[in-house]
Amino acid sequence: MKAGYIWLDDAENMEMQARARELVTRFNALPADANRERMEMNREMFGSCGKNVWIVPPLKFTIGKYITIGEGCYFNQGTTLIDDCKIEIGDHCLFGPNVTLCTTGHPISPKHRGDGMYSFPIRLGNNVWIGANVVILPDVTIGDNTVIGAGSIVTKDIPANVIAFGSPCHVYRQINEHDEEYYFRNHRFDEQPPREGEAPSLDFMDS
């Protein structure tokens, strides 16, 4: 599996999957206001997880320990992580609803499809934003600061500092000075009303 060859489940892998199912069932069953408990479980579920990682249930993953997550990431509801191989997620990444990262596939040929599976890693840089209903397939790397538009199917590497979307996903344009001035279409940052308050702090996990 780790070398990229065809593989089949064995007793060790099935045991890890059973543990993952138990963990994710506990996580998803926590009360809606159990924010501290969920963030504490991040450290138990994943190979490593930085501070202030916010995950909205339901969450699904296969193994858990093959996933590394940086600091300050946000995962909206319905995230699915098929981590038979490594999934590396950098700092301050944002996931829209129903995003799937899948490290595993099957041979195309029906003659060999039953021979097993293959798995290759997925890597996301820092400050990556993945839109709603995006699917990222095996052996894909996405560079720092890049935005993947909603509904995209990512089949190959996407460089840093771009907006990309489509099926298959392709680069649309660079992130540029226009994006520093406008947050959405013709809506400017300097036309925002003054803020009356701040969002609740997540700093209770820093201790």
C-alpha positions in Angstrom: 0.0 0.0 0.0 2.6 2.5 1.1 4.8 1.8 -2.0 1.9 2.3 -4.4 1.3 -1.3 -5.3 -2.1 -3.1 -5.5 -3.2 -4.1 -2.1 -6.0 -6.0 -0.2 -7.2 -5.5 3.3 -5.6 -7.6 6.0 -6.3 -8.2 9.7 -4.2 -5.2 10.8 -5.9 -2.9 8.4 -9.4 -4.1 9.3 -8.6 -3.6 13.0 -7.5 0.0 12.3 -10.7 0.6 10.4 -12.8 -0.7 13.2 -11.1 1.6 15.7 -11.7 4.5 13.3 -15.4 3.7 13.1 -15.6 3.7 16.8 -13.9 7.1 17.1 -15.9 8.8 14.4 -19.2 7.4 15.8 -18.3 8.9 19.2 -17.3 12.2 17.6 -20.5 12.5 15.6 -22.7 11.6 18.5 -21.4 14.4 20.8 -24.0 17.0 21.7 -24.2 20.1 19.5 -22.6 22.3 22.1 -19.7 19.9 23.0 -17.1 22.0 21.2 -14.3 21.4 23.7 -14.8 17.6 23.6 -14.7 17.6 19.8 -11.5 19.5 19.7 -9.9 17.3 22.3 -10.9 14.3 20.1 -9.1 15.7 17.2 -5.8 14.7 18.9 -7.1 11.2 19.4 -8.5 10.6 15.9 -5.7 11.9 13.7 -2.0 11.3 13.3 -1.4 14.9 14.2 -3.7 17.9 14.6 -2.8 21.6 15.3 -4.5 24.0 17.5 -8.0 25.5 16.9 -9.1 23.0 14.3 -12.9 23.2 14.0 -14.8 20.2 12.5 -18.6 20.3 12.0 -20.2 16.8 12.1 -20.9 14.5 10.5 -17.3 13.5 9.8 -16.1 10.3 8.1 -12.6 8.9 7.8 -11.1 5.4 7.1 -8.1 5.1 9.4 -7.4 8.5 11.0 -3.8 8.1 11.9 -2.7 8.7 8.3 -4.2 12.2 8.4 -2.2 15.3 9.5 -3.9 18.6 10.0 -2.2 22.0 10.6 -3.4 24.8 12.8 -6.6 26.9 12.4 -8.4 24.7 9.9 -12.2 24.6 9.4 -14.1 21.7 8.1 -17.8 22.2 7.3 -20.3 19.3 7.7 -20.0 16.1 5.6 -16.2 15.9 5.3 -15.1 12.5 4.1 -11.4 11.5 4.3 -10.5 8.2 2.7 -7.0 7.9 4.2 -5.7 4.5 3.3 -2.6 6.6 2.4 -1.4 9.9 3.8 -3.6 13.0 3.7 -1.6 16.1 4.7 -3.5 19.3 5.3 -1.6 22.6 6.0 -2.5 25.5 8.3 -5.6 27.6 8.0 -7.4 25.5 5.3 -11.1 25.9 4.8 -13.4 23.0 3.7 -17.0 23.7 2.4 -19.8 21.2 3.0 -19.5 17.6 1.6 -15.9 17.6 0.6 -14.2 14.3 -0.1 -10.5 13.5 -0.2 -10.0 10.0 -1.5 -6.5 8.4 -1.6 -7.7 5.1 -3.0 -8.9 3.8 -6.3 -9.3 0.6 -8.3 -7.8 -0.6 -11.6 -9.8 0.5 -14.7 -9.7 -2.9 -16.4 -12.6 -5.1 -15.2 -10.2 -8.1 -15.5 -8.1 -6.6 -12.8 -10.6 -4.6 -10.8 -11.0 -7.4 -8.3 -7.3 -7.7 -7.7 -7.3 -5.0 -5.1 -6.9 -1.3 -4.6 -4.1 1.3 -5.0 -3.5 4.3 -2.8 -1.5 7.5 -3.3 -1.2 10.5 -1.0 -3.1 13.8 -1.1 -1.3 17.0 0.1 -2.8 20.5 0.7 -0.6 23.5 1.4 -1.4 26.3 3.7 -4.4 28.6 3.3 -6.2 26.4 0.8 -9.9 26.8 0.4 -11.9 23.8 -0.9 -15.4 24.7 -2.0 -18.6 22.7 -1.4 -19.0 19.2 -2.9 -15.4 19.0 -4.2 -13.8 15.6 -4.7 -10.0 15.3 -4.6 -8.6 12.0 -6.1 -5.4 10.1 -5.3 -1.9 11.5 -5.9 -2.9 15.2 -5.9 -1.1 18.1 -4.4 -2.7 21.6 -4.1 -0.4 24.6 -3.5 -0.6 27.3 -0.9 -3.4 29.9 -1.0 -5.3 28.2 -3.8 -9.1 28.2 -4.1 -10.9 25.1 -5.6 -14.3 26.1 -6.8 -17.5 24.2 -5.6 -18.3 21.0 -7.4 -14.9 20.4 -8.8 -13.3 17.0 -9.3 -9.5 17.4 -8.8 -7.6 14.7 -10.8 -4.1 16.3 -11.0 -1.9 18.8 -9.1 -3.0 22.4 -8.8 -0.3 25.1 -8.2 -0.2 27.7 -5.5 -2.0 31.1 -5.6 -4.7 30.3 -8.2 -8.4 29.9 -8.6 -9.3 26.5 -10.1 -12.5 24.7 -10.8 -14.3 22.3 -13.1 -14.6 18.6 -13.8 -11.8 17.8 -14.3 -10.5 20.8 -12.3 -8.3 23.2 -14.1 -6.7 26.6 -13.4 -8.9 29.6 -14.2 -6.7 32.4 -13.1 -4.1 33.7 -10.6 -5.2 35.3 -7.4 -4.4 39.0 -8.0 -4.8 42.6 -6.8 -8.5 42.6 -7.7 -9.0 40.0 -5.0 -7.4 42.3 -2.4 -10.1 44.9 -3.2 -13.2 42.8 -3.8 -14.5 39.9 -1.7 -17.3 38.8 -4.1 -18.1 40.0 -7.6 -18.5 43.8 -7.3 -18.6 43.9 -3.5 -15.7 45.8 -2.1 -14.0 45.3 1.3 -14.1 49.0 2.1 -17.9 49.1 1.8 -18.3 46.7 4.7 -20.3 48.0 7.7 -18.4 48.4 11.0 -18.3 45.2 13.1 -20.1 45.3 16.4 -18.6 42.2 17.9 -16.2 39.3 17.4 -16.7 35.6 16.9 -16.3 33.4 20.0 -12.6 32.6 20.8 -11.3 29.0 20.4 -8.2 29.8 22.4 -9.4 27.5 25.2 -7.6 24.7 23.3 -4.2 26.5 23.5 -3.5 25.4 27.0 
